[in-house]
């Protein structure tokens, strides 16, 4: 190159130098223009002299000028296509409008480029045809309640048909199902009647539960009152029993104390020589006790002062008690 510069300078002077510089600039521009950097998730399909040459993936690449060119830039990301509504007829002769959404991904850039002309139009037509075939075998009610079944069937059929085009159909969704207006009105009336029926059922169930709860509350209240009355009677009986025991115990203690007092008095009389007055006083006390008992016969001796007469009288009283 430097020799060419020198030769140009020597032979033609500055005019030749300018021509060489222009030539170099053109060469550099062509070189730079043919450097291609493939971005992420893209594939370049390259043709050489009109036929497929190779696929370029992520990174820098160089095109040979006038021989190679980029035939197609293909994205391998998942794509979403929303197709316009298609008229379909059900098995019971109801015409509906159904639009579909197709999720697909290019898996083979070469087949996608050379396999079919206008791939999106091909997928749309294939989707419409498949949808008509599937819906034509179903009645209206089944169509409205079987979206998942329809989505699965149409996805499987489209995926198999587009495989030779280098396309993978991931799923197909029915976006809207629009039956005729008169059928929509009938369906709305049916749904309204169904809502009213469910509302009445729920209200009746609520009233039933409320009545059951009220009855159970009254039952529990009666049981509690009866239980309270029973416990009150038991407590009253227990209290009465305790009172009777305490009264009996008090009487027993009183009698025991009286007996002990009398025994002590007799011991004192026996230990000492009692006078006639003391004997008379004790005779009167014995007489009073005998009179206070249950005897029906009372013998009063003529000589109360006499000890023998008093003893006989007490013996007679005791015999009457036994009888």
CORPEKA-V782921 format. One record per residue. RES is the residue in one small letter. PHI is phi in radians with two decimals (999 if undefined). Layout:
[[RES;PHI] [RES;PHI]]
This chain:
[[x;999] [x;-1.12] [x;-1.13] [x;-1.14] [x;-1.03] [x;-1.11] [x;-1.11] [x;-1.12] [x;-1.14] [x;-1.25] [x;-1.49] [x;-2.08] [x;1.36] [x;-1.19] [x;-1.12] [x;-1.18] [x;-1.10] [x;-1.14] [x;-1.12] [x;-1.16] [x;-1.08] [x;-1.10] [x;-1.10] [x;-1.12] [x;-1.08] [x;-1.11] [x;-1.10] [x;-1.13] [x;-1.10] [x;-1.12] [x;-1.11] [x;-1.16] [x;-1.17] [x;-1.66] [x;-1.50] [x;-2.02] [x;-1.95] [x;-1.45] [x;-1.32] [x;-1.10] [x;1.11] [x;-2.32] [x;-2.35] [x;-1.72] [x;-1.68] [x;-1.84] [x;-1.98] [x;-2.11] [x;0.97] [x;1.57] [x;-2.14] [x;-1.05] [x;-1.92] [x;-2.93] [x;-1.82] [x;-1.81] [x;-1.88] [x;-0.93] [x;2.30] [x;-1.41] [x;-2.54] [x;-2.22] [x;-1.58] [x;-1.35] [x;-0.99] [x;1.20] [x;-2.02] [x;-1.86] [x;-2.68] [x;-1.43] [x;-1.35] [x;-2.79] [x;-1.82] [x;-1.98] [x;-1.62] [x;-1.80] [x;-1.31] [x;-1.20] [x;-2.06] [x;-2.17] [x;-2.19] [x;-1.81] [x;-1.55] [x;-1.21] [x;-1.03] [x;-2.06] [x;-1.32] [x;-2.31] [x;-2.08] [x;-1.41] [x;-1.14] [x;-1.68] [x;1.07] [x;-1.96] [x;-1.57] [x;-2.27] [x;-1.87] [x;-2.26] [x;-1.95] [x;-2.10] [x;-2.14] [x;-1.94] [x;-1.90] [x;-2.44] [x;-2.59] [x;-1.40] [x;-1.88] [x;-2.41] [x;-1.15] [x;-1.15] [x;-1.16] [x;-1.13] [x;-1.37] [x;-1.92] [x;-1.37] [x;-2.63] [x;-1.46] [x;0.95] [x;-1.02] [x;-1.16] [x;-1.13] [x;-1.14] [x;-1.14] [x;-1.11] [x;-1.13] [x;-1.15] [x;-1.12] [x;-1.12] [x;-1.12] [x;-1.11] [x;-1.12] [x;-1.12] [x;-1.16] [x;-1.22] [x;-1.17] [x;-1.12] [x;-1.68] [x;-2.17] [x;-1.47] [x;-1.07] [x;-1.06] [x;-1.15] [x;-1.12] [x;-1.27] [x;-1.93] [x;-2.23] [x;-1.11] [x;-1.08] [x;-1.12] [x;-1.12] [x;-1.03] [x;-1.12] [x;-1.12] [x;-1.19] [x;-1.13] [x;-1.09] [x;-1.19] [x;-1.14] [x;-1.09] [x;-1.20] [x;-1.29] [x;-1.58] [x;-1.10] [x;-1.30] [x;-1.70] [x;1.31] [x;-2.09] [x;-1.95] [x;-1.52] [x;-1.37] [x;-2.89] [x;-2.26] [x;-2.11] [x;-1.42] [x;-1.37] [x;-2.45] [x;-2.14] [x;-2.02] [x;-1.33] [x;-1.02] [x;-1.08] [x;-1.14] [x;-1.24] [x;-1.08] [x;-1.10] [x;-1.12] [x;-1.15] [x;-1.12] [x;-1.12] [x;-1.11] [x;-1.14] [x;-1.12] [x;-1.10] [x;-1.14] [x;-1.12] [x;-1.13] [x;-1.09] [x;-1.12] [x;-1.11] [x;-1.14] [x;-1.10] [x;-1.13] [x;-1.15] [x;-1.11] [x;-1.13] [x;-1.13] [x;-1.09] [x;-1.09] [x;-1.10] [x;-1.10] [x;-1.10] [x;-1.10] [x;-1.13] [x;-1.12] [x;-1.09] [x;-1.13] [x;-1.10] [x;-1.12] [x;-1.08] [x;-1.11] [x;-1.11] [x;-1.12] [x;-1.08] [x;-1.14] [x;-1.12] [x;-1.08] [x;-1.11] [x;-1.13] [x;-1.10] [x;-1.08] [x;-1.12] [x;-1.11] [x;-1.10] [x;-1.09] [x;-1.13] [x;-1.13] [x;-1.12] [x;-1.08] [x;-1.12] [x;-1.11] [x;-1.07] [x;-1.10] [x;-1.11] [x;-1.10] [x;-1.10] [x;-1.15] [x;-1.14] [x;-1.09] [x;-1.14] [x;-1.14] [x;-1.10] [x;-1.06] [x;-1.10] [x;-1.09] [x;-1.15] [x;-1.13] [x;-1.15] [x;-1.12] [x;-1.12] [x;-1.11] [x;-1.12] [x;-1.13] [x;-1.11] [x;-1.13] [x;-1.16] [x;-1.10] [x;-1.06] [x;-1.12] [x;-1.17] [x;-1.23] [x;-1.31] [x;-2.04] [x;-1.54] [x;-1.27] [x;-1.50] [x;-1.08] [x;-1.17] [x;-1.14] [x;-1.09] [x;-1.13] [x;-1.11] [x;-1.18] [x;-1.13] [x;-1.11] [x;-1.11] [x;-1.12] [x;-1.10] [x;-1.14] [x;-1.17] [x;-1.12] [x;-1.20] [x;-1.46] [x;-1.47] [x;-1.77] [x;-1.19] [x;-1.75] [x;-2.20] [x;-2.13] [x;-1.85] [x;-1.87] [x;-1.20] [x;-1.25] [x;-2.09] [x;-1.12] [x;-1.23] [x;-1.36] [x;-1.24] [x;-1.20] [x;-1.09] [x;-1.12] [x;-1.14] [x;-1.10] [x;-1.12] [x;-1.11] [x;-1.11] [x;-1.11] [x;-1.12] [x;-1.10] [x;-1.13] [x;-1.09] [x;-1.09] [x;-1.14] [x;-1.12]]
